[in-house]
Amino acid sequence: MRWKNLRRSENVDDQRGRGGGGGGIALGGVGTLVLIVLALIFGFDPTPLLQQQGGGGGPVQEQSMSPEDQERVEFVKAVLGSTEDVWNEEFAKMGKRYEEPKLILFTNQVRSGCGFAGAQMGPFYCPADRTVYIDLSFFRELHERFGAPGDFAQAYVIAHEVGHHVQNLLGISDQVHQARQRSSEAEGNQLSVRLELQADFLAGMWARKGQQRFDFLEQGDLEEALNAANRIGDDTLQRQAQGHVVPDSFTHGSSEQRVRWFKKGLESDRFDPNNTFQTRDL
């Protein structure tokens, strides 16, 4: 992906290495003293907890980044910036204003507007605070565990989460949430699948519009994104985890469905909010 000339988003907040930014214990100087006394009484090592609180309320010391790590952050900023440019333009065509999402980078755990979350959840979007959350270790996992290498596979993941932000702004997410409350578990899962496949469609549409505007695709990029969509389908993940597939429990869609709807987005110049919800052919 030719991303280095893309505009960098100003909406990325790197909270890694901030000693408690991910939901650690907040203690002042007195709290620190109490913690040490309790440690002496009960015989535990207070060091991890002291590290979490960031030194008792003093200035936070951010960890220095390696050149490779800095490049990963720049990549995220560039991809998010391209989604901002694409969706600002598309919302303007609809006569609407696009409110850009925030994106928070974290390590291991984070407190979001939707509650406390760990890195094992993978990247996610929280509609309550209109923020995308990513632990950068997921990109390594995407390559090593899921067999989906490449920078455009990573860009697809970011664009998919931004797709959920688009759905939130247009009121689609709220409609699905309300419908799920009136549905059985199986019906609710099916609604979730339709919402997720639409986010894949929106990621594909971003790739199309971004290519038209920025010419950022290199040979093999689309294959990287399609491979990622295929590797993280519910059926593929269930087969790897438990050896069999339970379609009624799907929440994101099968590998074939995820690939198909990303491709549909690649071929589309406009977005129909009802596309995945009115079709019988997912």
C-alpha positions as CSV (number, residue, x, y, z in Angstrom):
1,M,0.0,0.0,0.0
2,R,1.4,3.4,-0.9
3,W,0.5,5.2,2.3
4,K,3.4,7.4,3.2
5,N,2.1,10.3,1.2
6,L,-1.4,10.2,2.7
7,R,-2.5,12.9,5.1
8,R,-2.1,11.9,8.7
9,S,-5.2,12.0,10.9
10,E,-5.1,14.2,14.0
11,N,-7.6,12.0,15.7
12,V,-5.2,9.2,16.9
13,D,-4.5,9.0,20.6
14,D,-1.6,6.7,21.4
15,Q,-2.2,5.7,25.0
16,R,0.4,2.9,25.1
17,G,3.0,3.1,27.9
18,R,1.1,5.7,29.9
19,G,1.1,3.7,33.1
20,G,-2.6,3.4,33.9
21,G,-4.1,4.9,30.8
22,G,-5.6,1.5,30.1
23,G,-7.7,1.5,33.2
24,G,-5.1,1.1,36.0
25,I,-5.5,2.0,39.6
26,A,-5.5,5.7,40.3
27,L,-3.8,6.5,43.6
28,G,-2.3,9.6,45.1
29,G,0.7,9.9,47.5
30,V,-1.3,8.7,50.5
31,G,-2.7,5.8,48.5
32,T,0.8,4.8,47.5
33,L,1.8,4.7,51.2
34,V,-1.2,2.6,52.1
35,L,-0.5,0.2,49.3
36,I,3.1,-0.3,50.5
37,V,2.0,-0.9,54.1
38,L,-0.6,-3.5,52.9
39,A,2.1,-5.2,50.9
40,L,4.4,-5.5,53.9
41,I,1.5,-6.9,56.0
42,F,0.2,-9.4,53.5
43,G,3.5,-10.2,51.8
44,F,2.8,-9.3,48.2
45,D,4.9,-7.4,45.7
46,P,3.4,-4.0,45.1
47,T,5.6,-3.1,42.1
48,P,3.0,-4.0,39.4
49,L,0.3,-1.9,41.0
50,L,2.7,1.0,41.6
51,Q,3.7,0.9,37.9
52,Q,0.0,0.9,36.9
53,Q,-0.7,4.1,38.8
54,G,2.1,6.0,37.0
55,G,4.2,7.1,40.0
56,G,1.5,8.4,42.4
57,G,0.0,11.2,40.3
58,G,3.2,12.8,39.0
59,P,4.0,13.5,35.3
60,V,3.5,10.5,33.1
61,Q,6.7,9.2,31.5
62,E,5.9,7.9,28.0
63,Q,8.0,5.1,26.6
64,S,10.2,5.9,23.6
65,M,9.2,4.2,20.4
66,S,11.5,2.3,18.1
67,P,11.5,3.4,14.4
68,E,9.5,0.3,13.5
69,D,6.9,1.2,16.1
70,Q,6.7,4.8,15.1
71,E,6.1,3.7,11.5
72,R,3.2,1.5,12.6
73,V,1.6,4.5,14.3
74,E,2.2,6.7,11.2
75,F,0.5,3.9,9.2
76,V,-2.6,4.0,11.4
77,K,-2.7,7.8,11.2
78,A,-2.4,7.6,7.4
79,V,-5.1,5.0,6.9
80,L,-7.5,6.8,9.3
81,G,-6.8,10.1,7.5
82,S,-7.8,8.5,4.2
83,T,-11.0,7.2,5.7
84,E,-11.7,10.7,7.0
85,D,-11.2,12.2,3.5
86,V,-13.3,9.6,1.8
87,W,-16.2,9.7,4.3
88,N,-16.2,13.5,4.6
89,E,-16.8,13.6,0.8
90,E,-19.4,10.8,0.8
91,F,-21.4,12.4,3.6
92,A,-21.3,15.7,1.9
93,K,-22.9,14.1,-1.2
94,M,-25.7,12.9,1.1
95,G,-26.2,16.4,2.5
96,K,-24.8,15.3,5.8
97,R,-21.8,16.2,8.0
98,Y,-19.3,13.5,8.8
99,E,-18.1,13.6,12.4
100,E,-14.7,12.0,12.4
101,P,-14.1,9.2,14.9
102,K,-11.3,9.0,17.4
103,L,-8.9,6.1,17.3
104,I,-7.1,5.0,20.5
105,L,-4.0,2.8,20.5
106,F,-3.6,0.7,23.7
107,T,-1.7,-2.2,25.1
108,N,-3.3,-5.2,26.7
109,Q,-6.4,-3.4,28.2
110,V,-8.4,-0.2,27.9
111,R,-11.3,1.5,29.5
112,S,-13.7,2.6,26.7
113,G,-17.1,4.3,26.7
114,C,-18.5,0.7,26.3
115,G,-16.7,-0.7,29.3
116,F,-13.4,-2.3,30.1
117,A,-11.9,-4.3,27.3
118,G,-8.8,-6.5,26.7
119,A,-6.6,-7.0,23.7
120,Q,-8.1,-10.5,23.2
121,M,-11.3,-8.8,21.9
122,G,-9.3,-7.6,18.8
123,P,-10.0,-4.1,17.3
124,F,-13.4,-2.7,18.1
125,Y,-15.6,0.3,17.7
126,C,-17.5,1.8,20.7
127,P,-20.6,3.8,19.6
128,A,-20.9,5.4,23.0
129,D,-17.7,7.4,22.6
130,R,-17.5,7.2,18.8
131,T,-14.0,5.7,19.1
132,V,-12.0,2.9,17.4
133,Y,-9.7,0.9,19.8
134,I,-6.7,-1.0,18.5
135,D,-3.9,-2.9,20.2
136,L,-1.2,-2.9,17.6
137,S,-0.2,-6.5,18.6
138,F,-3.4,-7.6,16.7
139,F,-1.7,-6.8,13.4
140,R,1.1,-9.3,14.3
141,E,-1.6,-11.8,15.3
142,L,-3.4,-11.2,12.0
143,H,-0.3,-12.3,10.2
144,E,1.0,-15.1,12.5
145,R,-2.2,-16.6,13.9
146,F,-4.7,-15.9,11.1
147,G,-2.4,-16.1,8.1
148,A,-3.3,-12.7,6.8
149,P,-0.1,-10.7,6.3
150,G,0.3,-7.4,4.5
151,D,-0.3,-3.7,5.2
152,F,-3.5,-3.6,3.3
153,A,-4.9,-6.4,5.4
154,Q,-4.3,-4.1,8.3
155,A,-5.9,-1.2,6.5
156,Y,-9.0,-3.3,5.8
157,V,-9.4,-4.0,9.6
158,I,-9.2,-0.2,10.3
159,A,-11.6,0.6,7.5
160,H,-14.1,-2.1,8.8
161,E,-14.1,-0.5,12.2
162,V,-14.6,3.0,10.7
163,G,-17.5,1.4,8.8
164,H,-19.2,0.8,12.1
165,H,-18.7,4.5,12.9
166,V,-20.5,5.3,9.6
167,Q,-23.3,3.0,10.6
168,N,-23.5,4.7,14.0
169,L,-23.7,8.2,12.5
170,L,-26.5,7.1,10.1
171,G,-28.5,5.5,12.8
172,I,-28.2,2.0,11.5
173,S,-26.5,0.7,14.6
174,D,-29.3,2.0,16.9
175,Q,-31.9,0.4,14.7
176,V,-30.1,-3.0,14.8
177,H,-29.7,-2.7,18.6
178,Q,-33.4,-2.1,19.1
179,A,-34.4,-4.9,16.7
180,R,-32.1,-7.3,18.6
181,Q,-33.8,-6.5,21.9
182,R,-37.1,-7.8,20.3
183,S,-35.5,-10.9,18.7
184,S,-34.4,-14.4,19.7
185,E,-30.8,-15.1,20.1
186,A,-30.5,-16.7,16.7
187,E,-32.4,-13.8,15.1
188,G,-30.2,-11.3,17.0
189,N,-27.1,-13.1,15.7
190,Q,-28.4,-12.8,12.2
191,L,-28.9,-9.1,12.6
192,S,-25.3,-8.8,13.9
193,V,-24.0,-10.7,10.8
194,R,-25.9,-8.2,8.5
195,L,-24.4,-5.3,10.4
196,E,-20.9,-6.7,10.2
197,L,-21.2,-7.6,6.5
198,Q,-22.3,-4.0,5.8
199,A,-19.1,-2.8,7.6
200,D,-17.2,-5.0,5.2
201,F,-19.0,-3.4,2.3
202,L,-18.1,0.0,3.6
203,A,-14.5,-1.0,3.9
204,G,-14.6,-2.1,0.3
205,M,-16.2,1.2,-0.7
206,W,-13.5,3.1,1.1
207,A,-10.8,1.1,-0.8
208,R,-12.6,2.0,-4.1
209,K,-13.0,5.7,-3.3
210,G,-9.5,5.9,-1.8
211,Q,-7.9,4.3,-4.8
212,Q,-9.7,6.8,-7.1
213,R,-8.6,9.7,-5.0
214,F,-5.1,8.7,-3.8
215,D,-4.0,5.8,-6.1
216,F,-2.7,4.0,-3.0
217,L,-3.1,0.4,-4.1
218,E,-0.1,-1.7,-5.0
219,Q,-0.1,-5.1,-6.7
220,G,-1.4,-7.7,-4.3
221,D,-3.1,-5.2,-1.9
222,L,-6.6,-6.3,-2.7
223,E,-5.6,-9.9,-2.4
224,E,-4.3,-9.1,1.1
225,A,-7.6,-7.6,2.2
226,L,-9.7,-10.4,0.6
227,N,-7.5,-13.0,2.3
228,A,-8.0,-11.2,5.7
229,A,-11.7,-11.2,5.2
230,N,-11.6,-14.9,4.4
231,R,-9.4,-15.8,7.4
232,I,-11.6,-14.1,10.0
233,G,-15.0,-15.5,8.9
234,D,-17.0,-17.1,11.6
235,D,-16.9,-20.5,10.0
236,T,-13.2,-20.5,9.6
237,L,-12.6,-19.3,13.1
238,Q,-15.0,-21.9,14.6
239,R,-13.5,-24.7,12.6
240,Q,-10.1,-23.8,13.9
241,A,-11.2,-23.5,17.5
242,Q,-13.7,-26.4,17.9
243,G,-13.4,-28.5,14.7
244,H,-17.0,-27.8,13.6
245,V,-19.3,-25.0,12.6
246,V,-22.5,-23.7,14.2
247,P,-24.1,-21.3,11.7
248,D,-26.8,-20.0,14.1
249,S,-24.0,-18.7,16.4
250,F,-22.4,-16.6,13.7
251,T,-22.1,-12.9,14.5
252,H,-19.8,-11.6,11.8
253,G,-20.6,-13.8,8.7
254,S,-18.9,-16.7,7.0
255,S,-15.6,-16.3,5.1
256,E,-17.4,-16.4,1.8
257,Q,-19.9,-13.8,2.9
258,R,-17.2,-11.4,4.2
259,V,-15.2,-11.7,1.0
260,R,-18.4,-11.2,-1.1
261,W,-19.5,-8.0,0.7
262,F,-16.1,-6.5,0.6
263,K,-16.0,-7.1,-3.1
264,K,-19.5,-5.5,-3.5
265,G,-18.1,-2.4,-1.8
266,L,-15.2,-2.4,-4.2
267,E,-17.7,-2.3,-7.1
268,S,-20.0,0.4,-5.6
269,D,-20.0,4.2,-6.0
270,R,-22.9,4.7,-3.5
271,F,-24.0,3.3,-0.2
272,D,-27.5,1.9,0.4
273,P,-28.1,1.7,4.1
274,N,-30.5,-1.2,3.5
275,N,-28.2,-3.3,1.3
276,T,-27.4,-6.2,3.7
277,F,-30.7,-5.9,5.6
278,Q,-33.2,-6.4,2.8
279,T,-31.4,-9.0,0.7
280,R,-32.1,-12.7,1.1
281,D,-28.8,-13.6,-0.5
282,L,-26.0,-12.7,2.0
